[in-house]
């Protein structure tokens, strides 16, 4: 089994534990993302701006934070930088998406993945599953020594 292609049995276990915090200002897009992610078996919470997302991440400790770059108060890049710098939230994978071609900037602030909008439901779910599988493998590494 590859980290990039987790098998179906592992996906079920990943989904049951995975809390995803989505930072999205558009209520229509929020509903779509909730539907896609919940149908795939994930627990989904939302924040509509970067500052409230930071507070929610500190409180909820999600497995993944999905954020667009252009969110109010604290943009997605600043949010990612802070999340990755704090011990309480550094474990969370950060998936940044945008209409902007800003993958390099996203990686510079510590993002684990970047998607260019518009993206498909399948690509979103595949990316989230890949991040969770990599996160699980990373957590298990010390036990395999």
N, C-alpha and C positions, 0 to 999 in steps of 0.2 A: 504494500500500500504506500502510495506517495503522499507527501504532505499536501501537494496540490490537488490530489484526487482522493479524498477520504471515502471509505466504503459506506454503503447505505446504513449498516448497523451502527456505525460510529456517529453518523449524522443525527440519528434519533436521540442519542444521548447528549450530543452537543446542543441540540435545539431545546431540550428540556431544561437546561441550566442557563441558557444564553439570554441575558437581558441586553437589549439594544436600545441605546438612547439616540433618538433621531433629532437633529437640530434643523428645523424647517419652518420658515415663516409663512408659507403659503398653505392655508387650510385645505385646499383641494389636493395639493401634493401630499400633505400629511395623511389625508384619508387613503390615498392610493398606496403610499408607503406602508401604512398600518396594515392595509388589506394584504399586500404582497408578503410582508414579513410574518404576519400572524398566520396566514395560510401555510407558510413554510414551517410553522411551529415555534416561532420565536416569541418572546415576551417583549413588548414594545412600549417605550415611554417617549414623550416628546418634550421639547423645549423650543420656544420660538425665537430666542436670541442667544447669543454666545454667553452672556453673563449668567442667565438663568440655567443654561446648559452646564456651565462650570459648577454651579451650586448643586444641581441635580446629580452630576457625575460624582461629586464628592460624597453626596448622601447615598446614592444608589449603588455606586461602584459597578457600572455596567461592563459587560465583556467587550462590547464594541460601541463606539460613538460614531455615528454617521452624520456628517455635517457638510453643508454647502459652504463655499467661501464667503458669499455675500449675505451674511446674516447680521442683523442690527446689534448694536451696543459693543460687542466684541466679535470680530470677524472669525471665520472658521480657522484661518491660519494662526491667529493669536490664541484661539481656544486650544488648538492642537499643541502648540508650543507649551502652554501652561499645563495641560493634562500630562504631557510627557515628562515635565520637569518635577511634578509633585509625586512623592512616594505613594500617596493614597490612590492616585489615578494612573500612574505610569504603566500599570499592567494592561490597561484598556487599549485595544487596537483602535486606531482612528482611520476611518475611511472618509476622504474628502472628495466631494464632487462639485463640479462647476461647469458653467458655460464657457468659462475662461480656460485657455490653454495654459494651465498653471501647475502641471505635474511636478516640474522641477522645484517650484516654490513649496509645494505641499511636502515633498520629500525632505527639503531642507529643514522644515520645522518638525519633522519626525513622523509624518503620516505613514501608515502601514500600507495604504493603497489609495489610488486616485481613479475616479471615473469621470469621464467627460459627458456632460448632459447633451442631448437626452440619452438615457441608457434604458435598457430593457429590464423588465422584471427578472428575467433569467440571469442577466449579468449581475444585477444587484444581489440576488440570492447566491449565485455561485461565488461571488467575491466575499460575501459574509461567511459562507461555509468554509472557504479557503482560509480566511483569517482565523476563524475559530479552530480549525484543524491545526494550523501552525501554532496558535496560542496553546492548545492542549499539548502538542508535542514539546513545546518549549518548557512548559510546566513539568512535564514528565522526565525531561533530560537528566536532572540531578539524581533521580531515583534509579536510573539505568547505569550509574557509575559502578 
